[in-house]
Amino acid sequence: MAAKDALAPETLIPLGQIVNTHATRGELRVRLYNPSSTILAAGTHVVLRRGGEQQPRVVGAVRPHRHLILLTLEGCESMTAAEALVGYEVCVPEKDLPPTGAGEIYHYQLLGMTVVTSAGAEIGIVAEVMTTTSNDICVVRAGTQEHLIPFIADIVKEVDRAHRRIVIEPLPGLLDS
């Protein structure tokens, strides 16, 4: 990412989306983009975002519920108040994310990276990252072509943050269209 494309410290990173209400006391059902994320906790400052609208809020409580989480926000204590928030993304400023460990990277950091083979052939650009039960998958697009690249050590050989590229060693058939 060139300096002009660098994220500003106040850049909002979406953690999930409010998909529905739960019960009658203002609880919200949230689908996390990374289901194993633990960043949301009581007292966390978040920004709800939909289109150009942003609302700063404070998390009251969080609890797991099937494949979602149930979230309460300060000031949202009725079903009517909760219904008005369905469709908003729950975001945090990038500066509030915990630092990544060695060999770790956030999904949003992969977006826009160029994917190349170890032989130097350009495959495309990471357009999306999907989470599955077994591993993450990078959706790599080049024009009308799309490749699903499992983000696993057998395939991903290097993630070069400085040059915004991912080097892969494709398994036989992985890049066949």
Secondary structure, DSSP 4 states (H G I P E B T S, - for coil): --GGGSPPTT-EEEEEEEEEEETTTTEEEEEESSTT-----TT-EEEEEETTEEEEEEEEEEEEETTEEEEEETT--SHHHHHTTTTPEEEEEGGGSPPP-TT---HHHHTT-EEEETTS-EEEEEEEEEE-SS-EEEEEEETTEEEEEE-STTTEEEEETTTTEEEE-PPTTTT--
